[in-house]
Amino acid sequence: MHTEVCPVEAVDDELRARLLACWTDVTNAGGSVGFVPPVTEDGLAPYLDAVIERVHQGRELIALLRVEGEVAGFAVLSLSVSPLRRHWATVLRVQVRPEWQGRGLGRVLVAGVHDIARARGLEFLHLTVRGGTGLEAFYADFGYREFGRMPGAIRVAPGDDRDELHLTCRL
Ligand SMILES: CC(C)(COP(=O)(O)OP(=O)(O)OC[C@H]1O[C@@H](n2cnc3c(N)ncnc32)[C@H](O)[C@@H]1OP(=O)(O)O)[C@@H](O)C(=O)NCCC(=O)NCCS
C-alpha cells in the first residue's frame, strides 16, 4: 500500500470536493473533528472554505494523506501569527476516511504532520482532544502530553458537556 503525506498550500476545486466529502463522512461516522452528526457537505462547506482561505493566506496548511494516490485523510496545521510564537503551531481536524480507519494510517498521517512541521522549523505542536473519546492514548505514542483541560467546553448534546483536553508535543 503506497501512502504519502504532503503539505498543501493551494486547494483546487477537485481537492476541495475530496476534503469536503472526507470531513463530512468522518463526522457522520462519529469522528470528533469539530461537529457532531448529522452534517451535510453544504453545512460544512463554509467551515472548509474558511480553512482554504487561511491556507491561501499562508496562515494554515493542509497535510494531505493519500493512499494509492487517493485522498484518505488530512489534518490542518495552523501557524501562529505572533512573531514570538513562530516555533509553535496547532494541529486541527486530524482525520482518516472511515473506510481506512484502524489500519495504521492515523499514525502515518500524524508522522507526516510532524515531518512537515519540522521541515518548517517548528519546535512544538499543540492540539485538543474531546474528553471521553480516549484519543489522548493515540497521541501519547507520539509524545503528546496533556497540560490542561477546559472543563465542559464541548457540548456534544444537551446535558453532555465534554472537557477539552489540551496536549502538546516537542518535535
Ligand atoms: C483518530 C484517527 C485519525 C486515527 O486513525 P486510524 O487510522 O484509525 O488509527 P491507526 O490505525 O493508525 O491507529 C493507531 C493506534 O491508535 C489507536 N487508536 C486509534 N483510534 C483511537 C481512538 N479513537 N482512541 C484511542 N486509541 C485509538 C489504535 O488502536 C492504534 O493503536 P495500536 O497500534 O496500539 O492498536 C481516525 O480514527 C479518525 O479519523 N477518527 C475520526 C476523527 C477523529 O476523531 N479525529 C481525532 C481528532 S483529535
PDBQT file of the ligand as one rigid body, heavy atoms in Angstrom, charges set to zero:
ROOT
HETATM    1  C1  LIG A 201      -8.187   9.169  15.153  1.00  0.00    +0.000 C 
HETATM    2  C2  LIG A 201      -7.809   8.649  13.781  1.00  0.00    +0.000 C 
HETATM    3  C3  LIG A 201      -7.138   9.781  12.968  1.00  0.00    +0.000 C 
HETATM    4  C4  LIG A 201      -6.810   7.503  13.961  1.00  0.00    +0.000 C 
HETATM    5  O1  LIG A 201      -6.522   6.983  12.686  1.00  0.00    +0.000 OA
HETATM    6  P1  LIG A 201      -6.572   5.402  12.442  1.00  0.00    +0.000 P 
HETATM    7  O2  LIG A 201      -6.036   5.158  11.071  1.00  0.00    +0.000 OA
HETATM    8  O3  LIG A 201      -7.918   4.906  12.749  1.00  0.00    +0.000 OA
HETATM    9  O4  LIG A 201      -5.552   4.906  13.570  1.00  0.00    +0.000 OA
HETATM   10  P2  LIG A 201      -4.397   3.834  13.444  1.00  0.00    +0.000 P 
HETATM   11  O5  LIG A 201      -4.913   2.621  12.744  1.00  0.00    +0.000 OA
HETATM   12  O6  LIG A 201      -3.185   4.495  12.866  1.00  0.00    +0.000 OA
HETATM   13  O7  LIG A 201      -4.181   3.508  14.987  1.00  0.00    +0.000 OA
HETATM   14  C5  LIG A 201      -3.012   3.816  15.659  1.00  0.00    +0.000 C 
HETATM   15  C6  LIG A 201      -3.193   3.479  17.117  1.00  0.00    +0.000 C 
HETATM   16  O8  LIG A 201      -4.076   4.410  17.726  1.00  0.00    +0.000 OA
HETATM   17  C7  LIG A 201      -5.138   3.718  18.348  1.00  0.00    +0.000 C 
HETATM   18  N1  LIG A 201      -6.369   4.476  18.176  1.00  0.00    +0.000 N 
HETATM   19  C8  LIG A 201      -6.968   4.787  17.009  1.00  0.00    +0.000 A 
HETATM   20  N2  LIG A 201      -8.093   5.491  17.233  1.00  0.00    +0.000 NA
HETATM   21  C9  LIG A 201      -8.193   5.595  18.578  1.00  0.00    +0.000 A 
HETATM   22  C10 LIG A 201      -9.145   6.209  19.428  1.00  0.00    +0.000 A 
HETATM   23  N3  LIG A 201     -10.240   6.830  18.932  1.00  0.00    +0.000 N 
HETATM   24  N4  LIG A 201      -8.948   6.140  20.752  1.00  0.00    +0.000 NA
HETATM   25  C11 LIG A 201      -7.869   5.501  21.254  1.00  0.00    +0.000 A 
HETATM   26  N5  LIG A 201      -6.920   4.906  20.506  1.00  0.00    +0.000 NA
HETATM   27  C12 LIG A 201      -7.093   4.958  19.175  1.00  0.00    +0.000 A 
HETATM   28  C13 LIG A 201      -5.221   2.390  17.643  1.00  0.00    +0.000 C 
HETATM   29  O9  LIG A 201      -5.800   1.408  18.467  1.00  0.00    +0.000 OA
HETATM   30  C14 LIG A 201      -3.781   2.100  17.339  1.00  0.00    +0.000 C 
HETATM   31  O10 LIG A 201      -3.117   1.574  18.466  1.00  0.00    +0.000 OA
HETATM   32  P3  LIG A 201      -2.405   0.143  18.394  1.00  0.00    +0.000 P 
HETATM   33  O11 LIG A 201      -1.409   0.225  17.286  1.00  0.00    +0.000 OA
HETATM   34  O12 LIG A 201      -1.800   0.005  19.756  1.00  0.00    +0.000 OA
HETATM   35  O13 LIG A 201      -3.507  -0.815  18.105  1.00  0.00    +0.000 OA
HETATM   36  C15 LIG A 201      -9.032   8.101  12.999  1.00  0.00    +0.000 C 
HETATM   37  O14 LIG A 201      -9.584   7.014  13.699  1.00  0.00    +0.000 OA
HETATM   38  C16 LIG A 201     -10.097   9.126  12.728  1.00  0.00    +0.000 C 
HETATM   39  O15 LIG A 201     -10.072   9.800  11.698  1.00  0.00    +0.000 OA
HETATM   40  N6  LIG A 201     -11.080   9.261  13.642  1.00  0.00    +0.000 N 
HETATM   41  C17 LIG A 201     -12.187  10.159  13.420  1.00  0.00    +0.000 C 
HETATM   42  C18 LIG A 201     -11.745  11.616  13.501  1.00  0.00    +0.000 C 
HETATM   43  C19 LIG A 201     -11.218  11.970  14.876  1.00  0.00    +0.000 C 
HETATM   44  O16 LIG A 201     -11.851  11.713  15.881  1.00  0.00    +0.000 OA
HETATM   45  N7  LIG A 201     -10.033  12.604  14.886  1.00  0.00    +0.000 N 
HETATM   46  C20 LIG A 201      -9.364  12.998  16.112  1.00  0.00    +0.000 C 
HETATM   47  C21 LIG A 201      -9.302  14.463  16.233  1.00  0.00    +0.000 C 
HETATM   48  S1  LIG A 201      -8.459  14.937  17.757  1.00  0.00    +0.000 SA
ENDROOT
TORSDOF 0
